[in-house]
Amino acid sequence: MMESTAVGKAAAPASKMGDELRMQRIVFLAMAAFLLIAPSFIYPIFMMKVMLFALFACAFNLLLGFGGLLSFGHAMFLGSAGYAAAHAAKVWGVTPELAILFGTAVAVVLGLAVGLLAIRRQGIYLTMITLALAQMVYFFALQAPFTGGEDGIQGVPRGKLFGMIDLSDPLAMYGVVLVVFLGGFLLIYRVVHSPFGQVLKAIRENESRAISLGYDADRYKLMAFVLSAGIAGMAGATKSIVFQLASLTDVHWTMSGEVVLMTLLGGLGTLFGPVVGAAIIVTMENYLAQLGSWVTVAQGVVFVICVLAFRRGIVGEIANLIKKPL
């Protein structure tokens, strides 16, 4: 009798975990289905921008929401990968898939270098180190001869994917961005639900205890930093191909602040929160463009309202209501 009771108690958490994973998969399939048909009634360029910024926000959320590491210089990975991909496509004449891979690799190497320096500190000190390094990358992009200075790298050719698919066709380009976004999102999903992700969350909750259990916290944090940088770089590299431009905007500190806003607005530590947050911010920037610099004021107002009304973010509050993590 006691044995059957114990088995029942052990089966209950497993059943709950299965329900949670099933819910997340259903939401993912619904999101993928919507994105697949979206170009038929929404401007494809706008949707591509939403997906790329959503992937950028998801990469940042992997570091902050699941690793507890606040980087205030994440734009350096988005922007540096964008410059690298744009230079490779325009100057070296490589195909778009190789340009995106090259930009991602640059972001990974940069993430490794920055991570090795940043994880030596915690809290506000880590944040300030990433901000300082991001400003160095910004001034490098401003002064380096091959980046185009304030003009950036313009007229980046989209080229032909694998030498066959002409990406000058908006729908073909949309398909590539959709694959990049869904692939990046699934990678984050797998990481979060892997043993690595569980250890990362344990380090976020109580680093001292995780170390006492034998885990090398610095190694896990460095791996999270490199993964986040690589995924952010993939978004930046693809963005430069889509918009045929790599500019200083993507490496400026305001972009780092914007991705923080997207993540907090959607729901920190949730899988789908950054996607919702990015969609809201990009939509506001697109439809309130006529307000000029007042767009930032409008964003600030929305952020304050959401912080007061939705402490867990929009998706976080929805997940709390239905009692299932999203």
LODRENFI-199155 format. One record per residue: residue in three letters; x, z, y of N, C-alpha, C in turn. Coordinates in steps of 0.05 Angstrom, whole numbers, plus 5000, padded with zeros to 4 digits. Layout:
<senus>
ALAXZYXZYXZY
...
</senus>
This chain:
<senus>
MET501750004976500050005000501750005025
MET503850185025505650195048507249945051
GLU507949825028509549575029507849345041
SER505249325034503549115045503149155075
THR503049415084502749465113505249375128
ALA507549425117510149345129510249045132
VAL509448915110509448615110507648515132
GLY505248635135503348555155504448585183
LYS505848805188507048845214509248645220
ALA510748575200512948375204511748105208
ALA509548045194508347775197506947735224
ALA506047955236504647925262506447805284
PRO508947915289510647785309511347495303
ALA511747435276512347165269510046975275
SER507547075270505146915276504846875306
LYS505547085322505347065351507346865361
MET509846875350511846685358511046395352
GLY509746365329508846095321506745995340
ASP504946165349502846085368504046015395
GLU506046155403507346105429508745825428
LEU510245775406511645515404509645295402
ARG507345335388505345135386504145065414
MET503645275430502545235457504545075474
GLN507045145472509145005488509244705480
ARG509044655454509144375444506744215454
ILE504444345454502044215463502244145493
VAL503244335509503644285537505744055542
PHE507844065526509843855528508643575522
LEU507143555501505943305493503943205515
ALA502443395527500643325549502243225573
MET504443355579506143265602507342995596
ALA508342955572509542695565507442475566
ALA504942525557502842325558502142255586
PHE501942465604501342405632503542235645
LEU506042305640508242155652508341865642
LEU507441835617507441565605505441375619
ILE503141485626501041315639501141335669
ALA502741515680502741565709503141315726
PRO505041125718505540895735503040715740
SER501040745723498640575726496940665750
PHE497340905760495740995783497341155804
ILE499941195799501641325818504141155823
TYR505041145848507340975855509741055837
PRO510940865821513040935803515541065816
ILE516340975839518641085853518241385858
PHE515841455867515141735873515341895847
MET514241795825514341945800517141975789
MET518841775794521641795785523042015801
LYS522442035827523642245843522742515833
VAL520242545827519242795816520642875790
MET520842685772522142745746525042825749
LEU526542685767529342745770529743015783
PHE528143085803528443345815527443565796
ALA525443495779524443685759526643745739
LEU528143545731530343585712532543755725
PHE533143705750535043855766534244155767
ALA531644205772530644475774530644605746
CYS530044455725530244575698533044655691
ALA534944495699537844555694538544815709
PHE537644835734538245085749536845325736
ASN534445285727532945505714534245595688
LEU535545415674537045495650539145705657
LEU540445665680542545845689541546105700
LEU539546085718538446325731536246455715
GLY534246305706531946425693532646535665
PHE534446405651535046495623537846625621
GLY539646565641542246685640542646895661
GLY540946915681541147115701543447065721
LEU544446815723546646745740545646585764
LEU545746695788544746555811546946395824
SER546746135821548645945834547345835860
PHE548645875882547645765907549245515915
GLY550245385895551845135900551244925880
HIS548944935868548344745846548144455855
ALA547844415881547744145891550343995887
MET552544145884555144005880555143845854
PHE553743945834553643795808551743555810
LEU549543585824547643365828549043145844
GLY550343225866551543035885554042905874
SER555843065862558342945852557842745830
ALA555842805813555142615791553942365803
GLY552442395825551242165838553441985850
TYR555342105864557641945875559241805853
ALA559741955831561341845810559941605797
ALA557341635792555741415779555541175798
ALA555041235824554841015843557440865846
HIS559641005847562340875849562840705824
ALA562240815801562740675776561140425774
ALA558540435783556840205781557539995801
LYS558140075826558639885847561439775848
VAL563439945845566239865847567339765821
TRP566839915800567939845774566139645759
GLY563639625767561839425755560939495727
VAL560939755720560039835693557039825691
THR556039815667553139815662551940085669
PRO549340095675548040345685548340575666
GLU548140525639548240745620551040875621
LEU553140705624555840815626556340955652
ALA555140855673555340995699554041265698
ILE551741285686550341545683551941735666
LEU553141635644554741805627557241895642
PHE558441725657560841795673560142015693
GLY557941975707557142175727556542445714
THR555242435691554742685676557342825667
ALA559242665658561842775650563342905673
VAL563142785696564442895720563143165727
ALA560443185725559043435730559843645710
VAL560143575685560943765664563743875669
VAL565643705676568343795683568343975707
LEU566843895728566544065752565244335745
GLY563144325728561844565720563644755704
LEU565444645688567444805673569344945693
ALA570344785712572244905732570845115749
VAL568445055759567045255776566245495759
GLY565345455735564445675718566745865711
LEU569145755706571445925700572046115723
LEU571646025748572046185771569746375777
ALA567246275774564946425783564246655764
ILE564446615738563546825719565347075720
ARG567547055734569247295737567947505754
ARG565947425769564547615786561547615779
GLN560147815789557247835784555647865810
GLY553047815807551247865830551847685854
ILE551847815877552147665903554947535905
TYR556947655892559647545893559747275878
LEU558447255855558247005841556846795858
THR554646875871553146695887554846585910
MET556346765923558046675946560246495937
ILE561346545913563546365903562446085899
THR560046065886558945795882558245665908
LEU557345815928556745695954559245595967
ALA561445745966563945665978565045415965
LEU565045405939566045175924564344925929
ALA561744975932559944745938560544635966
GLN561144805985561844706012564544546011
MET566344635993568844475990568244195979
VAL566444185960565643925949564343755971
TYR562643885987561243736009563343616028
PHE565343776037567243666056569043466043
PHE569543486017571043276003569443016003
ALA566843035998565142795998564942676026
LEU565142846046565042746074567642606082
GLN569942696071572542596080573742386062
ALA573042396037574342216017573741916024
PRO575741746022575341466030573441306013
PHE573141385987571441225969568541315969
THR567841525984565141625984563441506007
GLY564741366025563241246047562541436070
GLY563641676069563241866091560341926096
GLU559441916121556641986128554741766118
ASP555741526113554041316104553441326074
GLY555241466059554941476031555541216017
ILE554941195992555340945977552640805975
GLN552340585990549740435991549840185974
GLY547540085969547339835954548339845925
VAL547940075913548840105885547139935867
PRO548339755851546739575834545539725810
ARG543039665804541739795781542839665755
GLY543439415756544639275733542639245710
LYS543839195686542239145662543039355641
LEU541039505632541539705612542439575586
PHE544739665575545939555551546339255553
GLY546439155578546938875583544438705577
MET542138825572539738675565537338725582
ILE536738985589534339055603534939065633
ASP533638895648534038875677532639115691
LEU534139295703533039525715532039475744
SER532239235753530939165779527939165776
ASP526939155752524139185746523339475748
PRO521639555767520939845770519939975745
LEU518439835728517439955704519640005683
ALA521539825682523839865664525540095674
MET525940115700527440345711525840605706
TYR523240595708521540835703521840925674
GLY522040735655522340805627524940945622
VAL527040855635529640985632529541275643
VAL528441305667528241575678526541755661
LEU524341645650522641805632524141905608
VAL525741725596527341805572529442015580
VAL530741985603532742175612531442445617
PHE529142445630527742705636526842845611
LEU525442695593524442825569526742905551
GLY528942745550531242825534532543075544
GLY532843095571534043335583532343575579
PHE529643535582527843765579527843865550
LEU527843685531527943765502530543905496
LEU532743815508535343955504535144245514
ILE534044285537533644555548531844715530
TYR529644595521527844735503529244825477
ARG530944645467532444715442534444945447
VAL535744925470537745135477536445405480
VAL534145405494532745665500531845795474
HIS530945635454529845745429531945765407
SER534445715413536545735394537746015394
PRO539346085374540746345375542346385400
PHE543646155409545146175434543346255458
GLY540946145459539146215481538246505479
GLN537846605455536946885452539247075461
VAL541647005454543947175463544247155493
LEU543746915504543946885533541947065548
LYS539447075537537447245549538047535545
ALA539347605523540247885519542347965539
ILE544147785545546247835566544947865593
ARG542947705598541447725624540148005626
GLU538948095605537548355606539348585607
ASN541548585590543348815589546048715579
GLU547748635597550348515590552048715575
SER552148965584553849175571553049215542
ARG550449215537549549255509550249015492
ALA549948775504550648535488553648535481
ILE555348615500558148635495558748845473
SER557349065474557749275454556949185426
LEU555148985424554348875399556348665388
GLY558348605404560448415395560348145407
TYR558548085426558247825437560247795461
ASP561547565463563247505485561547395508
ALA560747575526558947505547559947285565
ASP562547295572563747095590563646815577
ARG564046795551563946535537561146425538
TYR559146595533556346495534555546415562
LYS556446565582555746495609557046235618
LEU559546195609560945945615559645705602
MET558845745577557345525564554745455577
ALA553345665587550845615602551445475628
PHE553645545641554345415666554945125662
VAL556445065641557144785636554744615628
LEU553044735611550544595603548744535628
SER548444735644546744705668547944495687
ALA550544505690551944305708551644025697
GLY551943995670551743735658548943605661
ILE546843775657544143675659543443605688
ALA544343775706543943725735545443465743
GLY547843425731549343185737547942935726
MET546742965702545242735691542942655710
ALA541642855721539542795741540642655766
GLY542942755776544142635799545142355795
ALA546342315772547442045766545141845763
THR543041915750540741745747539441685774
LYS539341895791538141865817539641655834
SER542241655832543741455848543241175839
ILE542741135813542040875803539240795812
VAL537340985810534540925817534340845846
PHE535441015864535140965893537440795904
GLN539340715887541540545895543140665919
LEU543440925918544741065940545741335931
ALA548141395940549341665936550041765964
SER548841985973549142076000549842366002
LEU550642456026551442736030549142926027
THR546642826029544342996025544343145999
ASP545343005978545243115951547443325946
VAL549443345964551443555960551343765982
HIS549343746000549143936022547944196011
TRP548544416025547644686015544544706016
THR543244546033540344566034539044466008
MET540444285994539444195968539544415948
SER541644585950541844815932539645015937
GLY538945045963536745225970534045105961
GLU533844845962531344715954530744755924
VAL532844735908532444775879531745055872
VAL532745245887531945525884528945555890
LEU528145435911525245445919523545315897
MET524345095887522744955866522445145842
THR524645275834524545445810522845685814
LEU523145815836521646065842518645995845
LEU518045775858515345695863513845645837
GLY515145495818513945435793513845665774
GLY515945825773516046045755518746085743
LEU520246275752522946325742522846425713
GLY524546305696524746385668522546265651
THR521046075662519045925646520045645641
LEU519145515620520145245614518945035632
PHE516345065638514944855653514744925683
GLY515445165691515345245719516945065738
PRO519445015732521044845750519844565753
VAL518544455732517244195734515044205754
VAL513344405753511144435771512144485800
GLY514144665802515344715829516544475841
ALA517944315826519144065836517043865845
ALA514943845829512743655836511443735862
ILE511043995867509744095891511544035915
ILE514144105913515944065936516343775942
VAL516743605922517143315927514543195939
THR512243285930509743185941509443265970
MET510143515976509943596004511843436022
GLU514243396012516143236028515242946032
ASN513842846012512942566014510542536032
TYR508642706029506142676044506142816071
LEU508142986076508343116102510743016118
ALA511742786110514142676123513642626153
GLN511242576160510642516189511042766206
LEU511242996193511743246209514643276217
GLY516343116206519243136212520443396202
SER521943526219523243776211521244006206
TRP518743966213516744176208515944196179
VAL516943996163516444016134517644266123
THR519944346132521244586122519644836129
VAL518344826152516645056160514245066141
ALA513044836135510744826117511644926089
GLN514044846080514944936054515345246054
GLY516345346077516745636079514145786077
VAL512145676090509445806090508345816061
VAL508545586048507545566020509145756002
PHE511745776007513345955990512546245995
VAL512146326020511346606026508646666013
ILE506746476015504146516003504346545973
CYS505946375960506246395931507646645922
VAL509646735938511046985931509047225933
LEU507347215953505447435956503147425936
ALA502247185930499947155912500647115883
PHE503046985878503846925851506747025847
ARG506947285841509547405839511247275817
ARG510047185796511447055774511746755777
GLY510846645799510746355802508146255791
ILE507546005797504945885789504645885759
VAL506645775745506445755715506746035703
GLY508346205716508646475705506046635706
GLU504546595727501946725729499946615709
ILE499946355705498146235685498846335657
ALA501546345651502346445625501546735621
ASN501646895643500847175641497847205636
LEU496347025647493347035643492646965614
ILE493946765603493246675576494946825555
LYS496746995565498447165547500246995528
LYS501146765538502946595523505046485541
PRO507646505534509746415552509746105554
LEU510046005578510245725583512845655596
</senus>
